[in-house]
Amino acid sequence: MCEAKPGSRASALAPPARPARVRLPAPGEPVGFADHVKPLFREVDRKSMSFAFDLWSREDVAQHADAILHRLRQGTMPCDGAWSAEQVDLFARWITEGTAP
């Protein structure tokens, strides 16, 4: 079950949310929040977590990065379907590289 803010879940009649568009960093390019991490979080993800923090804020995501990564690895975030291994690895790499802007 999603622990989301009331009214943040999409209606069952709404069209499915589009998948996040992932841009992988080029070889040797560091993972950045604005270019690589923020686009992983859809607007529906942001709305569902707005009661706790902002998924489009680098500072908020960096502060909660370990908990987010734990949920991503468990497949419980986002609540409507797990990220691909490639997306989880990209997020983990961002953490390892120091949560760059």
Secondary structure, DSSP 8 states (H G I E B T S, - for coil): -----TT-S--TTS------------TT----IIIIIGGGS-HHHHHHHTTT--TT-HHHHHHTHHHHHHHHHHT-SSTTS---HHHHHHHHHHHHTT---
